[in-house]
Amino acid sequence: MDRTLQVPDGTPAAESVSFLQRWLRSGSGSTSGSSVSERPVPVAVIGLHRYLSPPQTRPAPQHQQQCDSSHTSYDITLTDGVCRTKCLLHPSLHRLVQSSALRSGVHLNLTGWRFVHDETRVGRGGHVCITEVALCDPSSPSEEGSAVLANVTDVDSLPLVAARGDGVLETSATAVQYDTTPLQLSRKHYLPLWNDEDPEGSVWRGPPQGPPSTVVLDVSRIMLLGELESCSGFQRKLPPLLVRILQKSRLRYYGKPGHKIPYPYQAYLEVADQSGVMSVVLWNELCPEWYRRLSVGTVLYLHGYTLKQSYCKRSRPHMLHHGLKVYSSVEIGLNPWSPAASITVVPPRCVPSQWGLPQVCYQFTSRSDLDSAPSGSACDVIGMVTYVSRVERLKESSKTKDQDKFWTVRWVHAVDGTSRHPFILQIFSPSRPEVFNAICPMTYLVCTQMRVCQVTGSLPYLTSSCETEIFITGGHKGQPYVCDPRVRGFLQWTKTLKDHLTMRGCSVGGHYCYPQPPPTFTQPPGDPGPAAIPLLAAADLKTELESLQYREHRRLAVQGHIVAVAYRTRPQNPDHQNPPGHQVPEEGSLEVSAPPHGDHTTEEGSLEVSAPPHGDHTTEEGSLEVSAPPHGDHTTEEPPARNGLANTRKRKLQDRTEDCSSDEDTPPRPSADLHEDTPPRPSADLHEDTPPRPSADLHEDTPPGPSADLQLDPEAGDSGPSWVNPSWSGQRAELSDHLCRGGGLFQDSLAQSFHYDLKDCLLHRANLHPAHWTPPGHHAHPAPLWDNVECPGYYQVTILGLNRDVAIDAAFLPVGSSEDPRAVGVVRDPQRDPQGDPRPRTLLSCLTSGFLCPPSDPTTPPQPEALVSTAKDLKETPLVVVLDVCLLAPDRLEVLVSRVHAVSAGS
């Protein structure tokens, strides 16, 4: 066996230079079962792999059950820069992965491990289980493991090393199995790291390359779907079928801890022939083999299928617009065995019109027609994306105790030129992560089988269904909808747009949740159901927040009193810190921070008004309004800066060079022809109006960590006017817990203005952290410069529970500008504003509405001093506060006030 490895630069190196080899040999050859290293082993994480835990033949130890109750196991791929290996992660360390503290690209020191022998195999076999790790700071020069990934340019070129169990290492082809299958060999495949419905790994075969070959079929014995429904007794040997796929659902994973099915997947296809429409179910191993190879419009020749009663509780696509009869009592099953189904894809050139197969039809709806669409109806939409939120995770509403079942979802705004309002789209991952993660502004988006959701008092929105498919620029070629009249009309409209004008209203990321909570908080009796907002006791908040996983979003309510309010401005720069003498305002006082050149003292109950921290600023309306095509060249001026940050940002944008761009000719707007895969080059004036690119030294000198992730709290920003209840000082001393002390708002909470040359940087931060590390490029690190959508500041609110033993700090980020993506759908509530005045006059009215003034109101929004001065009216007022919480990172818990409800005496 070859005991010599090749280091990344290609020069031979002795085996002793590899930390991992020495560590694996000592661990696998140990007779004590477990090991603790006297000297930590510096490594880096290059892959995280999740899979369903193998079935237990006996109950797990009590301490292991307490560590993790999600029935999930994790394999972790490590490297020391010379070789790589895969180990099992002990259940006590699972929380590090679930909170994203342990993620790909992180450097760590191995301090404890043990070798687990496979007792079901004779001779050899097993794996290393990591029991203790110490995360290290890659920016610290004292950390030995901080430079592990510095010279790694190709992960696949690193030799894969596996421990055999007797102190001998394998570096030959026999170790390849460790790279593609779980270490616990009772499972055959991996799951995606953050949900269950996306394909994961090389086992999922992609579409065939090149034109399909010619097939010879016997169509003399085919049976029509209409005849199939009347088959008695569900015969096992049925004639072949010749059908066309009209709809394709996302994957469904139904694996459970006690099941031993190798690939517990299913996917529904709606197929049709001249007699009608029927459902086809792909089962188990056929999903990895065929799911990604089948698409809408494909013609199939099916043989060896089964027939069974339909599952009545599943969702179904709307098929009436095809004008065909839908057979819903039975469904066709395609199984890998008993019997083994035969699937043949018929090339388009081999499909004669004599077969009478129906064509794929769509029901595209324009934005102007959406307001009158009934709630629950289905439609297809096409539009140009203007806003993409960050990806979040929602826990599935199931009765199982599995803690790892999540949906991944993001919000999208898209315009089609027929209305001043955009489509508001809630898109769940449709089992196509490469498309879901690539949605960005200025791309053409097609969503099929979307469901209409009409909201009282707000704009309607569309949510995706199990049958929704999404397509973006680059994937439209060859799709059946390209010839639809609505699609052609949309493309004609896009030719009238100017890229630099349209891109001004585009943004990416930030907190977004739609619609707002209802104006009246109701607590239904009995089981509230998944749609109700849970009302928690303040004492239960800590447990609720500690159970959050990475990017998991929850909406919850708590009763209490607001005892402190402080207005905070944005930090001048990421490294800004308050001076050592920064003081918390006196109890019962209202104050505005003194300017840096003088000392000001306020007396109790007084309001000292100095110059506002931000100048008056009026935003230009209609930046997202593209219903009318712009005419002529238009030059815009930068709006007056509210603070020094805006001027600094403008100067930095003007100093950018072309080193950050991955492609100088990448256009900001896709081609107006959906048949083209590659958009044309932009015009010359586009480069003049698009902000220049940042200089290379910003990427080289700025680490991807603390500076970009700085929290916007009193210790990192300028103080503004504040109010504190006089009794808060004594109550604070009696608290058992003060949660999220100091903030709840982060840079990731704010939407960023979209710049096409920073597209990869912006999407990197908006998407979930990848499971596999890739060598850094120009887009691998977060954008070095934050260009937030208009956000003058926020209000930090301290909420004290009714029992006065638990308090929580939350951030109230009101909608104050039409440029804010959250401004879409903001309407005046006539129940709370009977006089017709759309402007909230008090802090309570802002908290109940969520905005400072409607975007359509041209008047200046109320100043922070005026709003905070009304906070004294909240003294001893019982409130129900609706909170949006999201774990952005292990040390970044976002807590935002969504809406506040005053509790009346008779409620």
N, C-alpha and C positions, 0 to 999 in steps of 0.2 A: 504494500500500500504506500502511496506517495505521501510523505510527511512534510513536503515542502509546499508552501503557498506562494502565490504571486500577490505582491502588494499592488495597490491601484496604479502605480506608475510603471508597472511591468517588470521591475527588477526583482530577482529572487531574494527571498528573505527567510531566515531560519524560522522554524516554528516557534521559537521562544519569544519572538516579537509579538505574538498574538496573545492578548489577554484572554480572549474567549477560549482558545485551545487549551491553555494551561488551566483555566477555570473548569472547563468541561471535563478534562481528564481527571482532575482532582475530585470533582463532584461525583462523576459516574463511577469512579473506582473506590469511593469511600464505603466503608463497611458500617459506619455509624448511622446511616440513613439520612441524616441532615447535617449541614455544614454551616458554619458562620465564619466569614472571611475576616482575617486579621487586617488585611489590606483590601479596601473596596475595589471592585472590578469596574473600571470606567467603560461604559458602553453607551450607545444611542439607540433609540427605538426607530425602526424603519417600517414596522408593520404591526397592526393590531387586527386580530381575527376573532370574530364572535361566532358561536354555534350553540346549539341546544345541548345541554348537559346530557351525558349518556344515562340510560336508565339505571337506577340503583338497585342492586340485588339485596341490599340491606340498608336500613336507615342511616343517614349521614350523622356524624357526631353532632352533639348539641351546639358546640362552639362554631361549627361550620354552618349550621342552619342559621345561626344568628348573624354570620358574616354576610350572607347573601341569600335572599329568598326568591331570586328571579329565574332559577333553573337555567342559567346561562353560564357558559365557560368561555374563557378568553385564552387564546394563544398569542404570544408576543414574539416578534422577530427582532433580534438584536444584532448589532454589529460593533466591532471595535475598530473599523476602518480597514481591516485586513481580510476578515471572513465574516460570515453571518451564521446565526443559528436560531432555532425556534424553540421556545420554552412555554410551559403551561404557567398561567398566573394563578396564584393561590386565591381562594375566594375572599380572604381578608383584604386583598388588594383590589377587588373589583370596583369599589367605590372610587378609586383613583381614575379608572377608565370612564366610569359613568359620569363623573364630574369634569372630564377632560383634563384633569391634572396630569395623568399619564396618557400621552398622545404621541402620534408619530412626529419625529423630529426632536423629541425631548431627550436630553442627556441625563443619565442617572448612574448611580453607583450600586452595584449588586452587593448586598451585605449578608443575605441568607438564602439558602436553597436546599433542596433535597432531591435525590434521584428516585423516581417512581418506576419500579420494575413492572413490566407487563407479565403477570403471572399466568396468563392464558397462552403464552407462547414459550416453546421449549428452546433453550439455548441462550437467547438474547432478546432484547427489546425493552423499551421503556422510554422515558423522557425526563427532563429536568423540570422541576416545579419551583418557581421563584417564590420565596416566602417573605423576604424583606428587601426593600429598595430604599434608596435615598435620592430624591430628585435634586439635581444641581443646577446652578445658574450658568447657562452657556456663555454669558457675557463676562463672567468672572475669570480673570487669567489664572487664579489660583486653583481652579477646578481642572483636574487632569483630563476629565472626559469632555471638556468643552470644545475640543478641536477634533473629535472623533470623525465628524462628517465633513470636515474642512476639505479633504482631498477626494471625497467620494463623488464620482461623476456618473457612475452607472451601477445601480444596486444589483442588477442581474448578473453583472460580471464578478461580483464577490463570491468566492467559493462557499458552498453551503456545507456546514459541518454538523454532524449529528453524533451524539454520544450513544455508544452501543451498550453500556452498562457494566463493562469490565475494565474500564480505564482506557479503552481503545476508541479512537474517533474514526468516523467514516467521512471521507470527502469525495467519494466516487458517486456514480449514478444511483447507487442504492439509497442515497440520502435525499433524492429528489422528491420522494413521496411526502417528506415532511413539509415541502414547500406548497403543496396543493391540497392536502387533506388534513383534517384535525389530528392532533396528537393522540387524542383518545379515539381509537380507530373504530369504535362502534358508530361514529358519525361519519358521513361520507362527504359532506360539503359544509361550506361556511355561509353564514348569514351576513347581510350588510351590517355595518357597525351601528347605524342610527335608526334603522327601521327593519321591517321584515319583508317588504314587498318588492324591493329592488333586486335584480340579478346580481350575484357576487361571485367572482372567480372565473377561471378559464373554462369551467365545465359548461357554461352557458354559451352555446354555439351562436355565432353571429350569422347574418345573412350571407348567402353564397357570393363569392366573388366572380365577376364575369357573367356573361349571358347564360341563362339556363339551357341545359341540353334538351334536345328533342325527345319526347316520350311517345310511346305507342300504347294506346289504351283500347280496351274492349268496352265500348259504350253500348253494346247491344243488350246487356243485361242490367243496366242501371235502373234504380228504383227512384221514384219521385218522393219528396218529403211528405206530400199529401197522402200517399199510399202507405208511407212508413208509420204514420200515426195510428192507422187502423190495424196494424199487425197484431194478431192475437197471441197472447202468451209470451211476448217478447222473445222471439226465436233467437238462438245463438248464432246461426249462420244466415246472414241477411245479404241480399244483393248489394253491389257497390253503389256509392252515391257520387254524383258529380255536382258540386256546389261552388258558390262564390262567397267569400267572406265579406260581410257587410259591416260588422262591428267586432271589436276586439277589446276585452276587458284587461285590467291590470292583474298582476299575479296575486294569488292568495296563498299565504303560508299557513298551514293548519297543524304544524308540528306540536306535539305535546311531550312532556318529560317521559311518560310511560310508553310512548309509541316507538316502534323500531323500524318504521318506514324510512328507507334511505333518503328519498326526496319527497317530502310531504307538501307538494304544491298542486294547485289547480288553476286553470284559466279558462274563461268562457269565450267562445266564438259564436257570433250570430251568423249563420250561413243561410243561403237561399238558393232556390232554383225556380223554375217557372211556376211551381205550384204553391210556394209560400216560404216562410222563414221558420227556422228551428234552431235551438241552442245545441252547440257542441262543447263538450268538456274535455280539456286536455288534463291528464292525470299523471302525477308523480314523475318518473324519469322522462316522460315525453315532454315535459315543460322545459328542462334545460336543453333538450335536443331541438325542439321546434318553436318555442315561444318567440324568440328573436328573429326567426326565419320567416314567420308568417306575418302578413300585413293585410290591411283592408284592401279589397280588390283582387286578392289572390284567388285563383281557381284551384280547387282541391279534388282529387279522386280518392275516395275513402273506401277502405275495405277492412274487414275484421273488426268492426265496431260493435258496440252493444247498445241496447235500448233500455231505458229505465224511466221511472216516474220522475218528474221534475221536482226540484227542491223549491218549495213554494215561498220561502222566506227571503230569497235572494232578490237583490235589485235587478231590474231589467231595463235595457235601453228602450227609448221611444222609437218605434219602427213604423208608425202609421204613415209617415210621409213617403214611404216606399210604395205604398199602394198594394201591398201583398198581405195575404192572410198569415197570421202569426199562430203557429202551433206551440202552445205553452204547456200542454199536459205531459208531454214526454220530452226527453233530451237524449242526445247521442253521446255515448261515452267512448273515448279513445284511451285505451289502457296499454301499458307496456307488456302485460301478460294476461293470460286467461280471459279472452284471447289477446294476442299481440296485434295491435292495430297497424294497418299499413296506410301510410300517408304519402301521396304523390302530388307534387306541385306541378301544375300544368303551365307551361310557358304561355305568355299572352299571344304569341304568334300561332300557337296550336289550338286556340279557342275559336271555333267557327261560330258564326251568328246562329246557325241552325240549332245549336244547343239551347237557345232561348234563356240563357242565364241573365238575370236582371243586373242592371248597372247600379253602382253605388250612388245614392242620392244624399243630399245635405239640405239642412234647413237653416241657412245663415240668417241671422237677425242683426239689423243695424242698431246702433245705440239709440237712435231716435224712436225706434219701435219698442225698446225694452221696457219703458215705463208702463206700457199698456199690456205687457205680457203677463199672463196669470202666474201666480206663485206655484212652483213645483213643475212647471212645464220645462221642456228640454229645447235647447237651441244650440247652433254652432255659431261661432263668432270669429271674425278676423279683425285685427287692428295693429297699430304701431305702438310698441311699448314705450311708455313715458316714465314709469316708476316700477321698481322691483324691490320688495322688502327683503330683509334678511330671512333666511330659512329658520323656521322654528319647529319644535316637536310638540305634538299633542298626544297625550296618553289615550290609547284606545278605550272606549267605553264598553268594557267587557266585565263579566262577573268573575273572571279568573284572577288569581292573585299574582300573576306574572307581572313583574315590575318593568320588563323591557319591551313591552308591546307599545310602539309609538307610531303615529303618522308623522310624516314630514310634510310641511306645508309652507307656502309663501303667498303673499298678496302681490297682485300685479295691476297696474293701470294701463289701459290701452285705448287709443282713440282711432276712430274711423272717419272723422270729418262730417258726420251727420248730426252732431250735437255738441254743445259746449261742455258737456260732461263726458268723462271717459267711462269705459267699462271698468267696473271694480270686480276683479277676479280673485277668487280664493282657489288656489291650485294645489291639490295634493299630488305627491309624487306618483306619476302614472307608470311606474316600473321602467322608466327610461331616464336614469339619473344623468346620463350625458346630455340630455336635452333640458331636463329640469334645472340643472345647475348652470346652464349656459344662457338662460333667459336674461336679457339685459336691455336697457333702453335703446331705442332706434332700430330694433329688430322687428320683423313682421311675425306676428304670433297668430296661429290658428288653433282654436280649442273646439273640440267636438263634444257633443252630448253633455253640455253644461246645464245645470239646473238653476232656474230663476228663483231668487229669494226676494220677495217684496217685504220691505221694512216700513212700518208706520212711522211717518215723520222723517224718514231718511231716503236716500236714493237706493234703488234696488241694486243688488249685486248678484253675481253668478258664482256658484260653487261647483267644483268638479265632482263627477260621479265615478263609480267603478268602471264605467265604460268610456271615460274621457281619454282622448288622445291629444297630445300637444305636438305642434310642429313649429319650428322657428326657421329663420333665414339659413339657407344651406341644406335644409331637409325638405323643401317643398317640391323639388323636381320629381315628376312622375306620380304625384299624388292625384287621386281622382277629382279633387275639388278645384284644381287649377283652371278648369273651364267653366266653373260656376259663374253666372252673371254678376252676383254680388261681389265675388272675388275680383273679377275684372273691373267693376266699378271702383272698388277700393284702390286697385293699382293705378287707375287713371287719376284718382285724387292725390295719391302720394307723389305723382310727377309734378304737382304744382307746389310742393313744399320746398323750402330752403333749409338746408341742413343746419346752418349755424343759428337760425332763428328757432327751429324746433328743439334743438338740443338745450337751449337755455332753460326750459322748464323740466328737464329730465333729472332724476335723482335715483339713488340706490341706497338700500339698507335702512337701518333705523327701526325704532318701535312702530308697529302698525297693527291695529286691531279694530276690526269693523264687524258689525255696526257698534255704536256706543251702547252701553247698558240702557235699558228702558228708563223713561223719566220717573217711574214709580217702582220702588223696590217691593216685591211681593215674595212671601215665603210660603210655598205651597205645602199643604199638609201631607204627611206620609213621606213616601219616597220622592225626593224632588226631581229626579230624573237627570240625565246628563246635560240637558240644556240649561238647567237652573244654576244660578250663581250660589255656591254654598256659603252660608253664614257661619263663620267659625268663631269660637271663643278665643279671646286674645291669648289665653294660656296655651292654646293648641297651635298658635302661629309658628312657634319655633320648630316644632316637629314637622309641620307642613313645609316650611322653608328648607329645612335640612334634608328633606326627602327629594327635593328637586334634582333632576338630572340635567346634563348639559343641554342648553338651549330649550329646555322644557318650559312651555308657557302655561300658566294657570291664571284664571280669574277667580277671585274670592272676595268675600265681604267680611268686614269686622265692625263691631259697634264700639263707640267710644267718644272721646272729646278731643278737639284740637287744642293743644296747650301751647304750641309755639309755631310761628311762621317766620321764615326768613327768605328774602329774595337774594338769589345768587346769580352773579353774572358769569359769563364764560371766562376761563383763564386766559391771560394774555398770551401765554405760550405753554407748551407741555411741561417745561421745567419750572414753571412759576410756583413759588411756595410763599405762604404768608410769613411775615416777619415773626421773630420769636416772641414779640410782645403782643401778638394777636389775642384779643380778649373776647369772651362771649358777652353779649349784651346783658345789662342788668335786668332782673326780673321786672316785668310790668312796664317796660319802656319800649318806645318806638324810636328807632334811630335810623339814620342813613350814614353809611361809613364815611368817616372823615377823610378828606383828601390827604395824600401822602405828605404834603408839606406843612401840615398843621395838626394840632391836637384839639379835639372837640369833646366836650363832656356833656352828656345829656342827663337831665333829671328824670325821675320816675314819672311816667305818664306824659312826657313831652314828646313832641315830634319835631325833630330838627331836619329841615329840608335844605339840601344842597343841590348842586347841579346834578341833573339825572345822569346815571352812569352811561346812558346811551342817548345819542342825539335823535331828534325827530327823523323819522324815515318813513317814506310812503313807497310801497312796492307797486310796481307796474302791474295792473290787472291784465288777465288774459294771456299770461305767459304759457299756460297749458291749453289755451283755447285755439284750436286749429281747425275749427269748422269752416272758416273762410280762408282760402289760400292767401298767403302773404304776397304782396306785389312789390317789385322793385327792391333795390338794395336798401338795407336798413342798418344803421350804425347805432349801437347802444352805448351809453355811458354807464360807468360803474355807479351804483347808488351810494349816497353818503354813508361812510362807515360809522357803525355804532360805537366802535372802540378801536383801539390800536390793532387788534387782530385782523380786522378786515383790510386795513392798509397793508399790513405785513403780508397777508395772503395774496393781495394783488401784486405786491412787489415780487414775491416768490414765483407767482405764476408767470410773470413777465421775464423772469430770469431762467426759466426752464430751458434745457437743451434737449436734443433728440436722443439722448442715451437711454431713456427709460422706455422708448417705444420698441415694441417687439417687431413691428413692421411699419416702415415709413409710409407705405402706400395703403395701409388699412383704412377704409372709408368709414365715416361716422354714420352713414345711412345705407341700408342694404339696397340692392337693385330692385327696381320696380317690376322686374320680370321674375315671377316665381319659378320659371323654368331654368333660370340661371343659378348655378351653384356658387359662382364667384362674383361678388358685386363689382361694379366698375370703379375706377379711380374717382376720387372726389375732384371737384373743380378747384382751381387755384385759390379762389377767394375763401374756400373752406379752411385752408391752412392759415389764412390771415386772421379769420375770425375765431378759430378754435384756440383756446389757451395753449401756449407753447408747453413743451414737455419739461419735466423737472431735470435738474442736472444729475449726473451720475453720482456725485459725491454724497447726495442725499441718501442714496441707497447704500453706499459703502460705509458711511459713518453713522448711520442711524440704526440701532438694533431694532428688531421687530417686536420688542416686548414692552417695557414699562412706559416709554414716552408716548406711544400710540394708544395705550390702554389706560391713560390717566383718568382718574375719577373726577367728575365735576362736583366737588363738594366744598364745604367752607374752607378746608385746608388746601384747596388747590385753585380757588378762584376768588374773585373780589366779593366782598360782602356788600349787601344792599340794605334796604330798610327791613326791619324785623320787629316782631312783637312776641312777647312771652307772657303767659299767664302768671300773675303774681304768686299763685299757689304752686306753680310748677317746681320751684326749688325744693320745697318740703316733700312733695310727692315723688320727685326723682330719687330722693334718698331712700325711699321705701320700696323701690322697684325690685322685682326678682329678675327681670330681664328687660334690657333695652335693645331691641333688634334693629339691625341695619343702621346703626348709629352713624350719623354724618352724611347720609346721602341716599343713593339708590339710582342715580343718573350717571351714565357713562357716555363716552364718545360713541360707542356702538348703539346707543339709544337714539342718536340723531341721524337723520338722512343726510347723505352726502351728495353734493352736486355732481352730475355725471360729466366726465371728460373721457372721450373715446380712447385717448392714448393711455389712460389709467384704467381701462376697462378691466383688465385682469387683476389689478390690485384691488379694485373695488369689489369685484365678484368674489375674490379670495376671502375677503372679510365678511361678506354677506352670506356665503355658503357655509355649511358645516365643515368642521375640521376634517381633512381627508384621513382615511384609515391607513394609507400607505404614503411614506415619505418619498418625495421626488427631489432631485438636485435643484438647488435654487437657481432661478432665472430672474429676469427683470420683473416678473409678476409674482414670484414666490413669496416676497415679503409684503406686509401691509403698506399701503400708500404712505409715504413719508410726510405728506402734507394733507391736513384735514381741511376740506372746503365744505363746511356744513351749510345746509339750507338755512335760510334766515331763522335764527334762534337767538334773540337778545338775552335770554336768561330763563331761569326757572324758580319755582318756589319750593323750599324745603319745609315740609309739614311734619310735625310730631303729633302722633295720635296716641292717646292714653286710653287703655281699655276701661270699660265701665267699672270693673273691680279694682282699678288703679294699681295693679301689680305688674302689668306688662305694657310697654310702650314700643312703638315702632316708628322709625323715620321713613318717610316716603317723599318722592319728588313729584310735584305737580308741574307738568310741562304743557301749558295751554297753547292752543292753536292761535298764533298771532299774525299769520301772514298767509296770503294765498299761495305762496311758493311752497308751503308745507304740504306734503302729500296727504296729511291727515285732514286738510281743509276740505278735501272733496267729500261731499256728503254732509257737511256741517250746515244745519238749517236751524232757523229760529223755532223755539218751542213755544207755541201760543199758550200752553197751560201755565208755563212759568213766566210768561211775558204778556199778560192780558192787555197792557196798554199799547202794545205794538212797538215798543222800543227794543230794537235788536241788540243793544249794547248792555252787557252786564255792568251794573253799577257798584257792586260790592264783591268782596272776595268769595262769599258764599254763592253768589249767583254765577261767578266764574267756575267755581268748583262743581256746581250742579250742571252747567252747560258744557264745560270742557274747552271753552274758547274765550278770548278777550273780546273779540267782536267778529261778527260774521265776515267772511272774505269779501262779500258784496258791499260791505259798509265802507264808504270811502273816508270816514272820519278817523282821526288818530285814536288808537287804542288807549285805554286808561293807563296812566303811569303806575309803576310799582308802588310809589309812595302813597298814591290815592287808594290803591287796593289794600295794601297792608294796614293802612289806617283804619279800615273797617273790620280788621280781624278781631278787635275787641268785642264785636257783636257775637262772636262765636263762643264767648266765655260761658262755660257750663251748658252749652247747647248739645244735647245728645244727637249723634249722627251715625248713619250707616255709610261707611266708606268702602267703595268698590276699588280693589287694587288689582293691577296687572303685574304679575311677578314672573321673572325669567332669569334663569341662571346662565349668564353669559360666559363665565369662566369660574374656576374655583374660588377666586377672590373678588368676583364681580357679580353681585346679586342685584338685579334691576328690580326696583319696587316703585311703581308709578301709580298715582291716583287717577283712576279712570272717571269716576263720578262720585259725588257726595249727595246723600239724601238726608234731609232734616227729619228727625223723628218727632212727630206731633204727639200731644198728650193723649189723644184718643186712639192712636194707632197701636 
